[in-house]
């Protein structure tokens, strides 16, 4: 049986085409990616920071972050990886929410210090972009729960009173890519929204299991995703040149209204106080620009893999 260490070694060799010792093959990868010569740990630290777009100063912390980014709990449990893509590497990232990164999910909704545990409350979900637009619950009672998933944790909103929300500057054009799962259906319930009510909102309507993404005008109606099924929703808001799609399917062209969402709200409408949806959040990236189709496809595939989707 291949060990996790051997699995990582095979992943390195698949990239470099080399067949040397573990450290020698890693050095070949560092060379290929333009990492300056030096000791193994120093090069590993530099390579991870370059890959993730981060600025870690401790190699063990960097290795932990890389493992989480690849969908594993830690470096020791990682048995493969893909080099060259992470959500943080996308251009113009405005906000990035990764509940599968255990270092970014906290129980407190103010002054967060206590990491959330599976089955426990989530008071704050950090925005891992440089903007630090962390979403938080409006009260202790509004805190959703952290759940264990396929390749990382997710956040469950109960459809009664749970919500995470943050106001920040977000105007058109923008791209929002979100991994979601609707657990129950009630007409009018919001899966997510902007930070003001009915700005950039995804809501259940007409009949189960239909949901709709909307910005003023321009309706993206989805009837093909069953309840309790994970999906990745991509919304490109750009006025008359807007578009949306599910997973890596074809885009539907839309003419959206000119509403600027001014942030994000998960599990309720933009005010954070009504129209609660029983929905799971697996991750979300928002960029302040229209992403290329290739970048969108890479992000959709990356997010979908967190909950076992082949998209």
DRENDO-1510 file (C-alpha; in Angstrom, 1 decimal, always signed):
<recs>
REC; n; res; u; v; w
REC; 1; UNK; +0.0; +0.0; +0.0 .
REC; 2; UNK; +1.3; +3.5; -0.9 .
REC; 3; UNK; +2.0; +5.7; +2.1 .
REC; 4; UNK; +0.9; +9.3; +2.2 .
REC; 5; UNK; +4.6; +10.3; +1.9 .
REC; 6; UNK; +4.9; +8.1; -1.2 .
REC; 7; UNK; +1.8; +9.6; -2.6 .
REC; 8; UNK; +3.2; +13.1; -2.3 .
REC; 9; UNK; +6.4; +11.9; -3.9 .
REC; 10; UNK; +4.5; +10.4; -6.9 .
REC; 11; UNK; +2.6; +13.7; -7.3 .
REC; 12; UNK; +6.0; +15.6; -7.4 .
REC; 13; UNK; +7.3; +13.2; -10.0 .
REC; 14; UNK; +4.2; +13.5; -12.1 .
REC; 15; UNK; +4.9; +17.3; -12.3 .
REC; 16; UNK; +8.7; +17.2; -12.8 .
REC; 17; UNK; +9.2; +14.0; -14.7 .
REC; 18; UNK; +12.1; +13.1; -12.5 .
REC; 19; UNK; +12.7; +9.9; -10.6 .
REC; 20; UNK; +15.2; +10.6; -7.8 .
REC; 21; UNK; +15.0; +10.7; -4.0 .
REC; 22; UNK; +12.1; +12.4; -2.2 .
REC; 23; UNK; +14.1; +15.6; -1.5 .
REC; 24; UNK; +15.8; +15.6; -4.9 .
REC; 25; UNK; +12.5; +15.5; -6.7 .
REC; 26; UNK; +11.2; +18.3; -4.6 .
REC; 27; UNK; +14.3; +20.4; -5.4 .
REC; 28; UNK; +13.6; +19.7; -9.1 .
REC; 29; UNK; +10.0; +21.1; -8.6 .
REC; 30; UNK; +11.4; +24.1; -6.8 .
REC; 31; UNK; +13.9; +24.6; -9.7 .
REC; 32; UNK; +11.1; +24.3; -12.3 .
REC; 33; UNK; +9.0; +27.0; -10.5 .
REC; 34; UNK; +11.9; +29.4; -10.2 .
REC; 35; UNK; +12.5; +29.1; -6.4 .
REC; 36; UNK; +15.9; +30.4; -5.4 .
REC; 37; UNK; +18.5; +27.8; -4.4 .
REC; 38; UNK; +18.9; +27.1; -0.7 .
REC; 39; UNK; +18.1; +24.6; +2.1 .
REC; 40; UNK; +15.1; +22.3; +1.6 .
REC; 41; UNK; +12.9; +24.0; +4.3 .
REC; 42; UNK; +13.6; +27.5; +3.0 .
REC; 43; UNK; +12.7; +26.5; -0.6 .
REC; 44; UNK; +9.6; +24.7; +0.6 .
REC; 45; UNK; +8.5; +27.8; +2.4 .
REC; 46; UNK; +9.1; +30.0; -0.6 .
REC; 47; UNK; +7.4; +27.6; -2.9 .
REC; 48; UNK; +4.2; +27.3; -0.8 .
REC; 49; UNK; +4.1; +31.1; -0.4 .
REC; 50; UNK; +4.4; +31.5; -4.2 .
REC; 51; UNK; +1.8; +28.9; -4.9 .
REC; 52; UNK; -0.8; +30.1; -2.4 .
REC; 53; UNK; +0.0; +33.8; -2.7 .
REC; 54; UNK; +0.7; +33.9; +1.1 .
REC; 55; UNK; +3.5; +35.3; +3.3 .
REC; 56; UNK; +4.1; +32.5; +5.9 .
REC; 57; UNK; +7.3; +32.8; +7.9 .
REC; 58; UNK; +7.2; +29.3; +9.4 .
REC; 59; UNK; +7.6; +26.2; +7.1 .
REC; 60; UNK; +5.4; +24.0; +9.3 .
REC; 61; UNK; +2.6; +26.6; +9.2 .
REC; 62; UNK; +3.0; +26.9; +5.5 .
REC; 63; UNK; +2.8; +23.2; +4.9 .
REC; 64; UNK; -0.4; +23.0; +7.0 .
REC; 65; UNK; -1.9; +25.8; +4.9 .
REC; 66; UNK; -1.0; +24.1; +1.7 .
REC; 67; UNK; -2.5; +20.8; +2.9 .
REC; 68; UNK; -5.7; +22.5; +3.8 .
REC; 69; UNK; -5.8; +24.3; +0.5 .
REC; 70; UNK; -5.5; +20.9; -1.2 .
REC; 71; UNK; -8.5; +19.6; +0.9 .
REC; 72; UNK; -6.6; +17.7; +3.6 .
REC; 73; UNK; -6.6; +18.1; +7.3 .
REC; 74; UNK; -2.8; +18.4; +7.6 .
REC; 75; UNK; +0.5; +17.7; +5.7 .
REC; 76; UNK; +0.8; +14.2; +7.2 .
REC; 77; UNK; -2.6; +13.1; +5.8 .
REC; 78; UNK; -2.0; +14.6; +2.3 .
REC; 79; UNK; -1.3; +11.8; -0.2 .
REC; 80; UNK; -1.4; +13.8; -3.4 .
REC; 81; UNK; -1.7; +17.4; -4.6 .
REC; 82; UNK; -2.1; +19.6; -7.6 .
REC; 83; UNK; +0.4; +22.4; -8.0 .
REC; 84; UNK; -0.3; +25.7; -9.6 .
REC; 85; UNK; -3.9; +26.6; -8.6 .
REC; 86; UNK; -5.6; +27.9; -5.5 .
REC; 87; UNK; -8.5; +30.3; -5.1 .
REC; 88; UNK; -6.2; +32.9; -3.6 .
REC; 89; UNK; -4.2; +32.9; -6.9 .
REC; 90; UNK; -7.2; +34.2; -8.8 .
REC; 91; UNK; -6.9; +37.8; -10.0 .
REC; 92; UNK; -8.7; +40.6; -8.1 .
REC; 93; UNK; -10.0; +38.5; -5.2 .
REC; 94; UNK; -12.4; +40.7; -3.2 .
REC; 95; UNK; -13.3; +38.1; -0.6 .
REC; 96; UNK; -12.5; +34.4; +0.0 .
REC; 97; UNK; -14.4; +32.2; +2.4 .
REC; 98; UNK; -12.9; +28.7; +3.0 .
REC; 99; UNK; -14.7; +26.8; +5.9 .
REC; 100; UNK; -12.5; +23.8; +5.1 .
REC; 101; UNK; -9.5; +25.7; +6.4 .
REC; 102; UNK; -9.8; +25.0; +10.1 .
REC; 103; UNK; -7.6; +28.0; +11.0 .
REC; 104; UNK; -10.2; +30.4; +9.6 .
REC; 105; UNK; -13.3; +29.4; +11.4 .
REC; 106; UNK; -14.0; +30.6; +14.9 .
REC; 107; UNK; -16.7; +30.2; +17.6 .
REC; 108; UNK; -16.9; +33.9; +18.6 .
REC; 109; UNK; -18.7; +36.4; +16.5 .
REC; 110; UNK; -16.6; +39.3; +17.9 .
REC; 111; UNK; -12.9; +39.2; +18.8 .
REC; 112; UNK; -12.6; +35.6; +17.6 .
REC; 113; UNK; -9.9; +33.4; +19.2 .
REC; 114; UNK; -11.5; +29.9; +19.7 .
REC; 115; UNK; -11.4; +27.7; +16.6 .
REC; 116; UNK; -14.7; +26.1; +15.8 .
REC; 117; UNK; -15.0; +22.4; +16.1 .
REC; 118; UNK; -17.2; +20.0; +14.1 .
REC; 119; UNK; -20.7; +20.1; +15.5 .
REC; 120; UNK; -19.9; +23.5; +17.2 .
REC; 121; UNK; -21.0; +27.0; +16.4 .
REC; 122; UNK; -19.4; +29.3; +13.8 .
REC; 123; UNK; -19.4; +32.9; +15.0 .
REC; 124; UNK; -16.9; +34.2; +12.4 .
REC; 125; UNK; -15.7; +32.8; +9.1 .
REC; 126; UNK; -12.5; +34.6; +8.0 .
REC; 127; UNK; -12.1; +36.2; +4.6 .
REC; 128; UNK; -8.7; +34.7; +3.7 .
REC; 129; UNK; -8.0; +37.4; +1.1 .
REC; 130; UNK; -5.9; +40.5; +1.9 .
REC; 131; UNK; -9.2; +42.5; +2.5 .
REC; 132; UNK; -10.1; +40.6; +5.7 .
REC; 133; UNK; -13.9; +41.1; +5.1 .
REC; 134; UNK; -14.8; +38.4; +7.7 .
REC; 135; UNK; -18.4; +37.3; +7.8 .
REC; 136; UNK; -19.9; +37.0; +11.3 .
REC; 137; UNK; -23.2; +36.2; +13.0 .
REC; 138; UNK; -25.3; +39.1; +14.3 .
REC; 139; UNK; -26.0; +37.4; +17.6 .
REC; 140; UNK; -24.9; +34.3; +19.5 .
REC; 141; UNK; -28.3; +32.7; +18.6 .
REC; 142; UNK; -27.6; +33.3; +14.9 .
REC; 143; UNK; -24.4; +31.3; +14.8 .
REC; 144; UNK; -24.6; +28.4; +12.3 .
REC; 145; UNK; -22.8; +25.0; +12.8 .
REC; 146; UNK; -19.6; +23.6; +11.5 .
REC; 147; UNK; -20.0; +20.1; +9.8 .
REC; 148; UNK; -17.6; +17.5; +8.5 .
REC; 149; UNK; -17.7; +17.0; +4.8 .
REC; 150; UNK; -16.0; +14.9; +2.1 .
REC; 151; UNK; -12.7; +16.7; +1.8 .
REC; 152; UNK; -13.2; +19.5; +4.3 .
REC; 153; UNK; -15.7; +21.1; +6.6 .
REC; 154; UNK; -18.7; +23.2; +5.7 .
REC; 155; UNK; -21.1; +25.5; +7.4 .
REC; 156; UNK; -24.8; +24.6; +8.0 .
REC; 157; UNK; -27.5; +27.2; +8.3 .
REC; 158; UNK; -30.7; +25.8; +9.8 .
REC; 159; UNK; -33.3; +27.9; +8.0 .
REC; 160; UNK; -34.6; +29.3; +11.3 .
REC; 161; UNK; -32.3; +32.1; +12.4 .
REC; 162; UNK; -28.8; +31.4; +11.3 .
REC; 163; UNK; -26.7; +33.9; +9.2 .
REC; 164; UNK; -23.2; +35.1; +8.5 .
REC; 165; UNK; -22.9; +38.5; +6.9 .
REC; 166; UNK; -20.4; +41.3; +6.1 .
REC; 167; UNK; -20.7; +44.7; +4.6 .
REC; 168; UNK; -17.8; +45.7; +2.3 .
REC; 169; UNK; -17.3; +47.5; -1.0 .
REC; 170; UNK; -18.5; +45.3; -3.9 .
REC; 171; UNK; -19.7; +46.9; -7.1 .
REC; 172; UNK; -20.3; +45.6; -10.6 .
REC; 173; UNK; -18.5; +44.0; -12.4 .
REC; 174; UNK; -17.8; +41.1; -10.1 .
REC; 175; UNK; -17.7; +37.3; -10.2 .
REC; 176; UNK; -19.1; +35.2; -7.3 .
REC; 177; UNK; -18.5; +31.4; -7.2 .
REC; 178; UNK; -20.1; +29.5; -4.4 .
REC; 179; UNK; -20.3; +25.9; -3.3 .
REC; 180; UNK; -23.8; +25.3; -1.9 .
REC; 181; UNK; -26.3; +22.6; -0.9 .
REC; 182; UNK; -30.0; +23.3; -0.2 .
REC; 183; UNK; -31.4; +20.9; +2.4 .
REC; 184; UNK; -35.1; +21.9; +2.4 .
REC; 185; UNK; -37.3; +24.0; +0.2 .
REC; 186; UNK; -39.6; +26.9; +1.2 .
REC; 187; UNK; -40.7; +29.5; -1.3 .
REC; 188; UNK; -38.9; +32.8; -0.7 .
REC; 189; UNK; -36.0; +31.4; +1.4 .
REC; 190; UNK; -32.6; +32.9; +0.7 .
REC; 191; UNK; -29.6; +30.8; +0.2 .
REC; 192; UNK; -27.4; +33.9; +0.0 .
REC; 193; UNK; -27.5; +37.6; -0.9 .
REC; 194; UNK; -25.5; +40.7; -1.0 .
REC; 195; UNK; -25.2; +42.8; +2.2 .
REC; 196; UNK; -28.4; +44.7; +1.5 .
REC; 197; UNK; -31.8; +42.9; +1.0 .
REC; 198; UNK; -32.4; +41.5; -2.5 .
REC; 199; UNK; -29.3; +42.9; -4.0 .
REC; 200; UNK; -27.4; +39.9; -5.4 .
REC; 201; UNK; -29.7; +37.1; -4.1 .
REC; 202; UNK; -30.2; +33.4; -4.6 .
REC; 203; UNK; -33.7; +32.3; -3.5 .
REC; 204; UNK; -36.1; +29.4; -3.7 .
REC; 205; UNK; -39.3; +30.1; -5.7 .
REC; 206; UNK; -42.1; +28.6; -7.8 .
REC; 207; UNK; -41.8; +24.9; -6.8 .
REC; 208; UNK; -39.3; +22.6; -5.3 .
REC; 209; UNK; -36.4; +22.3; -6.0 .
REC; 210; UNK; -36.2; +25.5; -8.1 .
REC; 211; UNK; -34.0; +28.4; -7.0 .
REC; 212; UNK; -33.2; +31.6; -8.8 .
REC; 213; UNK; -30.2; +34.0; -8.9 .
REC; 214; UNK; -31.3; +37.6; -9.4 .
REC; 215; UNK; -30.0; +41.2; -9.4 .
REC; 216; UNK; -33.0; +43.4; -10.0 .
REC; 217; UNK; -34.0; +42.0; -13.4 .
REC; 218; UNK; -32.4; +39.1; -15.1 .
REC; 219; UNK; -33.5; +35.8; -13.6 .
REC; 220; UNK; -31.3; +32.7; -13.6 .
REC; 221; UNK; -33.7; +29.9; -12.9 .
REC; 222; UNK; -32.4; +26.4; -11.9 .
REC; 223; UNK; -34.7; +23.4; -11.7 .
REC; 224; UNK; -32.3; +20.6; -12.2 .
REC; 225; UNK; -30.4; +20.4; -8.9 .
REC; 226; UNK; -32.2; +18.2; -6.4 .
REC; 227; UNK; -32.4; +19.0; -2.7 .
REC; 228; UNK; -29.5; +17.8; -0.6 .
REC; 229; UNK; -27.2; +17.9; -3.6 .
REC; 230; UNK; -24.0; +20.0; -3.7 .
REC; 231; UNK; -23.5; +22.3; -6.6 .
REC; 232; UNK; -21.3; +25.2; -7.6 .
REC; 233; UNK; -23.1; +28.4; -8.6 .
REC; 234; UNK; -21.1; +31.0; -10.7 .
REC; 235; UNK; -22.6; +34.5; -11.1 .
REC; 236; UNK; -20.9; +37.1; -13.2 .
REC; 237; UNK; -22.6; +40.4; -12.6 .
REC; 238; UNK; -21.9; +42.9; -15.3 .
REC; 239; UNK; -25.0; +44.7; -16.3 .
REC; 240; UNK; -26.2; +43.7; -19.8 .
REC; 241; UNK; -23.2; +41.3; -20.1 .
REC; 242; UNK; -24.0; +39.2; -17.0 .
REC; 243; UNK; -24.2; +35.4; -17.0 .
REC; 244; UNK; -24.5; +32.5; -14.6 .
REC; 245; UNK; -24.1; +28.7; -14.6 .
REC; 246; UNK; -24.2; +25.6; -12.5 .
REC; 247; UNK; -21.0; +23.6; -12.1 .
REC; 248; UNK; -19.0; +23.5; -15.3 .
REC; 249; UNK; -22.0; +23.6; -17.5 .
REC; 250; UNK; -22.8; +26.2; -20.1 .
REC; 251; UNK; -23.4; +29.8; -19.2 .
REC; 252; UNK; -26.8; +31.4; -19.5 .
REC; 253; UNK; -26.5; +35.1; -20.7 .
REC; 254; UNK; -28.4; +37.6; -18.6 .
REC; 255; UNK; -29.1; +41.3; -18.3 .
REC; 256; UNK; -28.8; +42.1; -14.6 .
REC; 257; UNK; -29.9; +45.2; -12.9 .
REC; 258; UNK; -27.4; +47.8; -11.7 .
REC; 259; UNK; -27.7; +46.9; -8.0 .
REC; 260; UNK; -24.3; +46.7; -6.2 .
REC; 261; UNK; -24.5; +44.2; -3.3 .
REC; 262; UNK; -22.1; +45.9; -1.0 .
REC; 263; UNK; -20.9; +42.7; +0.7 .
REC; 264; UNK; -22.4; +39.2; +1.2 .
REC; 265; UNK; -24.9; +37.4; +3.4 .
REC; 266; UNK; -25.1; +33.6; +3.8 .
REC; 267; UNK; -28.2; +31.8; +4.9 .
REC; 268; UNK; -30.6; +34.7; +4.9 .
REC; 269; UNK; -31.4; +37.9; +3.0 .
REC; 270; UNK; -29.0; +40.8; +2.9 .
REC; 271; UNK; -30.3; +42.3; +6.1 .
REC; 272; UNK; -29.4; +39.1; +7.9 .
REC; 273; UNK; -32.7; +39.0; +9.7 .
REC; 274; UNK; -35.3; +37.3; +7.6 .
REC; 275; UNK; -36.0; +34.7; +4.9 .
REC; 276; UNK; -33.5; +32.2; +6.4 .
REC; 277; UNK; -32.6; +29.3; +4.2 .
REC; 278; UNK; -31.7; +25.7; +5.3 .
REC; 279; UNK; -28.5; +25.7; +3.3 .
REC; 280; UNK; -24.9; +24.5; +3.5 .
REC; 281; UNK; -21.9; +26.6; +2.5 .
REC; 282; UNK; -18.9; +24.8; +1.3 .
REC; 283; UNK; -16.9; +27.8; +0.2 .
REC; 284; UNK; -17.1; +31.1; -1.8 .
REC; 285; UNK; -14.8; +33.3; -3.8 .
REC; 286; UNK; -15.7; +36.8; -5.0 .
REC; 287; UNK; -13.6; +38.8; -7.4 .
REC; 288; UNK; -13.9; +42.5; -8.2 .
REC; 289; UNK; -13.7; +41.7; -12.0 .
REC; 290; UNK; -15.1; +39.4; -14.6 .
REC; 291; UNK; -12.9; +36.2; -14.5 .
REC; 292; UNK; -11.9; +34.4; -17.6 .
REC; 293; UNK; -13.7; +31.2; -18.5 .
REC; 294; UNK; -10.6; +29.2; -17.7 .
REC; 295; UNK; -10.2; +30.7; -14.2 .
REC; 296; UNK; -13.9; +30.1; -13.5 .
REC; 297; UNK; -13.6; +26.5; -14.6 .
REC; 298; UNK; -10.6; +26.0; -12.3 .
REC; 299; UNK; -12.3; +27.6; -9.4 .
REC; 300; UNK; -15.5; +25.5; -9.9 .
REC; 301; UNK; -13.5; +22.3; -10.1 .
REC; 302; UNK; -11.5; +23.2; -7.0 .
REC; 303; UNK; -14.6; +24.0; -4.9 .
REC; 304; UNK; -16.6; +21.1; -6.1 .
REC; 305; UNK; -13.9; +18.7; -5.1 .
REC; 306; UNK; -14.2; +19.8; -1.5 .
REC; 307; UNK; -17.5; +17.9; -1.3 .
REC; 308; UNK; -16.8; +15.1; -3.8 .
REC; 309; UNK; -18.3; +16.8; -6.9 .
REC; 310; UNK; -17.0; +15.9; -10.3 .
REC; 311; UNK; -18.0; +19.0; -12.2 .
</recs>
